[in-house]
Amino acid sequence: MDRGDAAGVNPRRPIALTIAGSDSGAGAGVQADLKTFAALGVYGASVVTALTAQNTKGVRAIHYPPPEIVAAQIEAVLEDFAVAAIKIGMLGSAEIAGAVAERLGFPSPQPSPASGRGGESLLPLAREGGARSATDEGSGAGIADPTPSPASREGGRAFIVYDPVMIASSGEALCGAGFVETAKRQLLPLVDCLTPNLAEAAALLGEPIARSEADMARQGAALLKLGPRAALIKGGHLEGDEAVDLLVTANGVRRYVAPRIASRNLHGTGCTLSSAIAANVVLGAPLPEAVAAAKAFVREAIERGRRVTLGAGAGPLIQARLRSKL
């Protein structure tokens, strides 16, 4: 099937799926992902990997469902919905990470809307010499995206974005023993775009945290050797007046830079960015452009939430405009 055939067969609307933990304060996790999907005009389905009791002041308790329940949720969604992109967030345990990897390693029973006749990808790749985004500069800007959608592989899998959540923004550990090794061995080879912050990239590699852009680029290249087809290294914790992220692929490095925004309400930033990337992929953007659009969306969400008070602690981003009264 190609795009010209679509109207005649009444195809299912492509959607995004989040596989992540629940945040009772709704600032991060599944709740942030679904709000992001909705704000960007994409229907979102969800698989809950953990139940957390948390608010703006921190995480109080975490409960993990049996891995088979997580697997059953994935199966239920994939067999009925046309999932074009999957965002993975908090998994928490080695057992749950293994269950997710096992279910996503099989072809979906529902053909992906991102694959055409013969399994070719209908998610466009970046054009050679494509336009630079307003937030990127430096080496690799405008390079072709070497990362085909998994939908182009056998069985029509969705494009997978993985935000390897290991520590809450309030400091609590969100993964258990053996998690990192299981994620590296079973999950990373399935991933199309990995989105670690500096601490997460270092944990996956067993190295010190990057202290410079050169360190970020080197660690991004090292992460590609673990299986993902692209790594977006988030440099928000580096010192400086600008926040720099690097999209590292086999073809080079693309730099995204923007002035920092002074705000204490940053809970859910990583979740929102990764789910916005997935949503923009569903909408047809090549990965480099999806990242640029996602970063612009996150910036707007931070600005929108700067002066919003929802609790006594660090608040969340605001993905869509809030109304104070009818």
Buried (B, 14 or more C-beta within 10 A) or exposed (E): BEEEEEEEEEEEEBBBBBBBBBBBBBBBBBBBBBBBBBBBEBBBBBBBBBBBBBBBEBBEEBEBBEBEBBBBBBBEBBEEBBBBBBBBBBBBBBBBBBBBBBBBEEBBEBBBBBBBEEBEBBBBBBEEEBEBBEBBBBEBBBBBBBBBBBBBBEBBBBBBBBBBBBBBBBEEEBBBEEBBEBBBBBBBEBBBBBBBBBBBBBBBBEEEBBEEBEBBBBBBBBBBEBBBBBBBBBBBEBEEEEBBBBBBBEBBBBBBBBEEBEBEBBBBBBBBBBBBBBBBBBBBBBBBBBBBBBBBBBBBBBEBBBEEEBBEBBBBBBBEEEEEEE
